[in-house]
Every structure is written in structure tokens, then in C-alpha cells.
Amino acid sequence: MKKIMLTMAGALFIGVAAVNAQDTTRTQTKSTTQTQQQQSIRQSGANSTVPKGYTQIKSNDLPSSLRTTLQGNEYSGWESGTVYQNRTNNQYLITTGTGPDAKTYYFDRDGKRVTKP
């Protein structure tokens, strides 16, 4: 009788452990999927005007020649904008503002303004 009770208790313990392991895996998969979706939304939603090939960088990573150009009155507020770099053609994209006030500027690595790629 004791053997049967111990066997049943062991089987119950293993069954509970197996169910919890499956729930953890499901939660981790869901979390990973949500993270991927959030990254996709950030890349395509808020920055839908960012052309393919541009990746976001820190403003500290801009070349000094481009930083000098951005000191002009025309580009005021760029510091609070978003900066992107295209490593293929060494061009930079600066976006400022949101909605109808949003502005987009393209520059080469020498700080000269260029048209859209």
C-alpha cells in the first residue's frame, strides 16, 4: 500500500513539473514574439519614413563635419531628433519633430546636404 501511494505521489509530482515546464516555455516564446513585434513596430511605425538600409545611431557618433553643419539655424532642434546612418553609402538621416511638423534631412559624411537616396 505504501508503495502504491509513493508511486502515485511521484507520478503526480512529475506531472505537475511537466505542466509547469510547458507553461514556462510558452511564456518565454510569447515574450520573445512580443519583443520582436515591438521592434518591428518601432522600425516601421514611428519611423516609416526611414528608408531601407538606415540604422539608428547616437548623435555622438556623427562626424564632426556634420555636427558643424547642424549648428545652423535651419537645423535647430536636431539634438532632440533621431539620427540614422547608412553604412553602405555613408549617408546620414536626421528626423526632427512629429506629425505635420516632422522634418527629414539627408547628409553625406562631410556634412553636405544631399537629396533623398
DRENPA-3360 file (N, C-alpha, C; in nm, 2 decimals, always signed):
BEGIN
1 = MKKIMLTM = +0.08/-0.12/+0.00/+0.00/+0.00/+0.00/+0.09/+0.13/+0.00 ~ +0.19/+0.13/+0.08/+0.28/+0.24/+0.09/+0.35/+0.26/-0.05 ~ +0.38/+0.15/-0.12/+0.45/+0.16/-0.25/+0.35/+0.23/-0.35 ~ +0.23/+0.19/-0.34/+0.13/+0.25/-0.44/+0.11/+0.40/-0.41 ~ +0.10/+0.43/-0.29/+0.09/+0.58/-0.25/+0.21/+0.66/-0.30 ~ +0.33/+0.60/-0.27/+0.45/+0.67/-0.31/+0.46/+0.68/-0.46 ~ +0.42/+0.58/-0.53/+0.43/+0.58/-0.68/+0.33/+0.68/-0.73 ~ +0.21/+0.69/-0.68/+0.11/+0.79/-0.72/+0.16/+0.93/-0.69;
9 = AGALFIGV = +0.21/+0.95/-0.57/+0.26/+1.09/-0.54/+0.38/+1.13/-0.63 ~ +0.47/+1.03/-0.66/+0.58/+1.06/-0.76/+0.52/+1.10/-0.89 ~ +0.43/+1.02/-0.94/+0.37/+1.04/-1.07/+0.30/+1.18/-1.08 ~ +0.23/+1.22/-0.97/+0.16/+1.34/-0.96/+0.27/+1.46/-0.96 ~ +0.37/+1.44/-0.89/+0.48/+1.54/-0.89/+0.54/+1.56/-1.02 ~ +0.57/+1.45/-1.09/+0.63/+1.46/-1.23/+0.53/+1.53/-1.32 ~ +0.40/+1.49/-1.31/+0.30/+1.55/-1.40/+0.29/+1.70/-1.38 ~ +0.29/+1.75/-1.25/+0.29/+1.89/-1.22/+0.41/+1.96/-1.28;
17 = AAVNAQDT = +0.53/+1.90/-1.26/+0.65/+1.96/-1.31/+0.65/+1.97/-1.46 ~ +0.60/+1.87/-1.53/+0.59/+1.88/-1.67/+0.50/+1.99/-1.72 ~ +0.39/+2.00/-1.66/+0.29/+2.11/-1.70/+0.35/+2.25/-1.67 ~ +0.42/+2.27/-1.56/+0.48/+2.39/-1.54/+0.59/+2.42/-1.63 ~ +0.67/+2.32/-1.67/+0.78/+2.34/-1.77/+0.72/+2.39/-1.91 ~ +0.60/+2.33/-1.94/+0.54/+2.37/-2.07/+0.49/+2.51/-2.06 ~ +0.43/+2.55/-1.95/+0.38/+2.69/-1.93/+0.50/+2.79/-1.94 ~ +0.61/+2.76/-1.88/+0.73/+2.85/-1.89/+0.78/+2.86/-2.03;
25 = TRTQTKST = +0.78/+2.76/-2.10/+0.83/+2.76/-2.24/+0.73/+2.85/-2.32 ~ +0.60/+2.83/-2.30/+0.50/+2.91/-2.37/+0.52/+3.06/-2.34 ~ +0.54/+3.09/-2.21/+0.56/+3.23/-2.17/+0.68/+3.29/-2.24 ~ +0.79/+3.21/-2.24/+0.91/+3.26/-2.30/+0.90/+3.29/-2.45 ~ +0.83/+3.20/-2.52/+0.81/+3.21/-2.66/+0.72/+3.33/-2.68 ~ +0.61/+3.35/-2.60/+0.53/+3.46/-2.62/+0.60/+3.59/-2.59 ~ +0.69/+3.59/-2.49/+0.77/+3.71/-2.46/+0.86/+3.75/-2.58 ~ +0.93/+3.65/-2.63/+1.02/+3.67/-2.75/+0.94/+3.72/-2.87;
33 = TQTQQQQS = +0.82/+3.67/-2.89/+0.74/+3.71/-3.01/+0.70/+3.86/-2.99 ~ +0.66/+3.89/-2.86/+0.62/+4.03/-2.83/+0.73/+4.12/-2.85 ~ +0.85/+4.09/-2.81/+0.97/+4.17/-2.83/+1.00/+4.19/-2.97 ~ +0.99/+4.09/-3.05/+1.01/+4.10/-3.20/+0.91/+4.19/-3.26 ~ +0.78/+4.18/-3.22/+0.68/+4.27/-3.27/+0.70/+4.41/-3.23 ~ +0.74/+4.44/-3.11/+0.77/+4.57/-3.07/+0.88/+4.63/-3.15 ~ +0.99/+4.56/-3.17/+1.10/+4.61/-3.25/+1.05/+4.64/-3.39 ~ +0.97/+4.56/-3.45/+0.92/+4.58/-3.58/+0.83/+4.70/-3.59;
41 = IRQSGANS = +0.75/+4.72/-3.49/+0.67/+4.84/-3.48/+0.75/+4.97/-3.47 ~ +0.86/+4.96/-3.39/+0.94/+5.08/-3.37/+1.01/+5.11/-3.50 ~ +1.05/+5.00/-3.58/+1.12/+5.03/-3.70/+1.03/+5.07/-3.81 ~ +0.91/+5.02/-3.82/+0.82/+5.06/-3.93/+0.72/+5.16/-3.89 ~ +0.67/+5.16/-3.77/+0.56/+5.25/-3.73/+0.61/+5.39/-3.72 ~ +0.68/+5.42/-3.62/+0.72/+5.56/-3.59/+0.82/+5.61/-3.69 ~ +0.89/+5.52/-3.75/+1.00/+5.57/-3.84/+0.97/+5.51/-3.98 ~ +0.84/+5.52/-4.02/+0.80/+5.47/-4.15/+0.87/+5.54/-4.27;
49 = TVPKGYTQ = +0.92/+5.67/-4.24/+0.99/+5.74/-4.35/+1.13/+5.71/-4.36 ~ +1.18/+5.62/-4.28/+1.32/+5.58/-4.28/+1.35/+5.48/-4.39 ~ +1.43/+5.51/-4.49/+1.45/+5.42/-4.60/+1.53/+5.29/-4.55 ~ +1.51/+5.19/-4.63/+1.58/+5.06/-4.60/+1.73/+5.09/-4.60 ~ +1.80/+5.02/-4.51/+1.95/+5.04/-4.51/+2.00/+5.13/-4.40 ~ +1.91/+5.21/-4.35/+1.95/+5.31/-4.24/+1.92/+5.25/-4.11 ~ +2.02/+5.26/-4.02/+2.01/+5.22/-3.88/+2.03/+5.33/-3.79 ~ +1.95/+5.33/-3.68/+1.96/+5.44/-3.58/+2.09/+5.44/-3.51;
57 = IKSNDLPS = +2.15/+5.55/-3.49/+2.28/+5.57/-3.41/+2.26/+5.68/-3.31 ~ +2.36/+5.70/-3.23/+2.36/+5.80/-3.13/+2.41/+5.93/-3.19 ~ +2.36/+6.04/-3.15/+2.41/+6.17/-3.21/+2.56/+6.19/-3.19 ~ +2.61/+6.13/-3.08/+2.75/+6.14/-3.05/+2.84/+6.07/-3.16 ~ +2.78/+5.98/-3.24/+2.85/+5.91/-3.34/+2.86/+5.98/-3.47 ~ +2.80/+6.10/-3.48/+2.80/+6.18/-3.61/+2.95/+6.23/-3.63 ~ +2.99/+6.24/-3.75/+3.12/+6.30/-3.78/+3.12/+6.45/-3.74 ~ +3.23/+6.50/-3.71/+3.24/+6.64/-3.66/+3.20/+6.74/-3.77;
65 = SLRTTLQG = +3.23/+6.71/-3.90/+3.19/+6.80/-4.01/+3.04/+6.81/-4.02 ~ +2.97/+6.70/-3.99/+2.82/+6.70/-3.99/+2.77/+6.78/-3.87 ~ +2.83/+6.76/-3.76/+2.79/+6.83/-3.64/+2.80/+6.98/-3.66 ~ +2.90/+7.02/-3.73/+2.92/+7.17/-3.76/+2.81/+7.22/-3.85 ~ +2.77/+7.14/-3.95/+2.66/+7.18/-4.04/+2.53/+7.20/-3.96 ~ +2.51/+7.10/-3.87/+2.38/+7.10/-3.79/+2.37/+7.22/-3.69 ~ +2.48/+7.30/-3.67/+2.47/+7.41/-3.58/+2.40/+7.53/-3.64 ~ +2.37/+7.52/-3.77/+2.30/+7.63/-3.84/+2.16/+7.64/-3.79;
73 = NEYSGWES = +2.10/+7.76/-3.81/+1.96/+7.79/-3.76/+1.86/+7.70/-3.83 ~ +1.88/+7.66/-3.95/+1.79/+7.58/-4.03/+1.76/+7.44/-3.96 ~ +1.86/+7.39/-3.89/+1.85/+7.26/-3.83/+1.83/+7.26/-3.68 ~ +1.79/+7.38/-3.63/+1.77/+7.39/-3.48/+1.67/+7.28/-3.43 ~ +1.70/+7.22/-3.32/+1.62/+7.11/-3.27/+1.66/+6.98/-3.31 ~ +1.76/+6.96/-3.39/+1.81/+6.83/-3.44/+1.85/+6.75/-3.32 ~ +1.90/+6.81/-3.21/+1.95/+6.73/-3.10/+1.84/+6.64/-3.04 ~ +1.72/+6.69/-3.04/+1.61/+6.61/-2.99/+1.55/+6.51/-3.09;
81 = GTVYQNRT = +1.60/+6.51/-3.21/+1.55/+6.43/-3.32/+1.62/+6.29/-3.32 ~ +1.60/+6.22/-3.42/+1.66/+6.08/-3.43/+1.76/+6.08/-3.55 ~ +1.87/+6.01/-3.52/+1.98/+6.01/-3.62/+2.00/+5.87/-3.67 ~ +2.01/+5.86/-3.81/+2.03/+5.73/-3.87/+2.15/+5.73/-3.96 ~ +2.21/+5.62/-3.98/+2.33/+5.61/-4.07/+2.31/+5.50/-4.17 ~ +2.35/+5.52/-4.29/+2.35/+5.42/-4.39/+2.50/+5.38/-4.42 ~ +2.54/+5.27/-4.36/+2.68/+5.23/-4.37/+2.73/+5.20/-4.51 ~ +2.63/+5.17/-4.60/+2.67/+5.13/-4.74/+2.72/+5.26/-4.82;
89 = NNQYLITT = +2.64/+5.37/-4.80/+2.68/+5.49/-4.88/+2.73/+5.60/-4.79 ~ +2.75/+5.58/-4.66/+2.80/+5.68/-4.57/+2.71/+5.80/-4.57 ~ +2.58/+5.78/-4.58/+2.49/+5.90/-4.56/+2.42/+5.89/-4.43 ~ +2.38/+6.01/-4.39/+2.31/+6.02/-4.26/+2.17/+6.08/-4.28 ~ +2.08/+6.04/-4.19/+1.94/+6.09/-4.20/+1.91/+6.14/-4.06 ~ +1.86/+6.26/-4.06/+1.82/+6.33/-3.93/+1.67/+6.36/-3.94 ~ +1.59/+6.31/-3.84/+1.45/+6.34/-3.84/+1.42/+6.42/-3.72 ~ +1.34/+6.53/-3.73/+1.31/+6.61/-3.62/+1.16/+6.63/-3.61;
97 = GTGPDAKT = +1.10/+6.65/-3.49/+0.96/+6.67/-3.48/+0.88/+6.55/-3.51 ~ +0.74/+6.56/-3.49/+0.65/+6.46/-3.52/+0.53/+6.51/-3.59 ~ +0.46/+6.43/-3.66/+0.33/+6.47/-3.73/+0.36/+6.57/-3.84 ~ +0.28/+6.67/-3.86/+0.30/+6.76/-3.97/+0.42/+6.85/-3.95 ~ +0.47/+6.86/-3.83/+0.59/+6.94/-3.81/+0.72/+6.86/-3.83 ~ +0.71/+6.73/-3.86/+0.83/+6.65/-3.88/+0.91/+6.70/-4.00 ~ +1.04/+6.70/-3.98/+1.13/+6.73/-4.09/+1.24/+6.62/-4.11 ~ +1.28/+6.60/-4.23/+1.38/+6.50/-4.26/+1.49/+6.56/-4.34;
105 = YYFDRDGK = +1.61/+6.53/-4.30/+1.73/+6.59/-4.37/+1.83/+6.47/-4.40 ~ +1.89/+6.48/-4.52/+1.99/+6.38/-4.55/+2.12/+6.45/-4.57 ~ +2.23/+6.39/-4.53/+2.36/+6.45/-4.54/+2.46/+6.34/-4.58 ~ +2.57/+6.38/-4.64/+2.68/+6.29/-4.66/+2.78/+6.30/-4.54 ~ +2.88/+6.22/-4.54/+2.97/+6.22/-4.42/+3.05/+6.35/-4.40 ~ +3.06/+6.43/-4.51/+3.13/+6.56/-4.50/+3.04/+6.67/-4.45 ~ +2.91/+6.64/-4.42/+2.82/+6.74/-4.37/+2.75/+6.81/-4.48 ~ +2.76/+6.77/-4.60/+2.69/+6.84/-4.71/+2.55/+6.78/-4.72;
113 = RVTKP = +2.45/+6.87/-4.74/+2.31/+6.82/-4.75/+2.29/+6.76/-4.89 ~ +2.23/+6.64/-4.89/+2.20/+6.57/-5.02/+2.05/+6.55/-5.03 ~ +2.01/+6.51/-5.15/+1.87/+6.47/-5.17/+1.85/+6.33/-5.12 ~ +1.73/+6.29/-5.12/+1.69/+6.15/-5.08/+1.78/+6.05/-5.15 ~ +1.81/+5.94/-5.09/+1.90/+5.84/-5.15/+1.82/+5.78/-5.27;
% end
